[in-house]
Amino acid sequence: MNSSALTLMLLSEGIVTAFTVYFFYLVLTAKPKPEPDSFSENDDRE
């Protein structure tokens, strides 16, 4: 493998790894959204 192919491979793997770590961090630090209670909202329906 020549040096330009090795450089491109390492650069591509680094970018993919960086995106993966970044989005995984966003998922882990996201604040939970309050979910409505479906039973209390449907009490007036019969």
Buried (B, 14 or more C-beta within 10 A) or exposed (E): EEEEEEEEEEEEEEEEEEEEEEEEEEEEEEEEEEEEEEEEEEEEEE
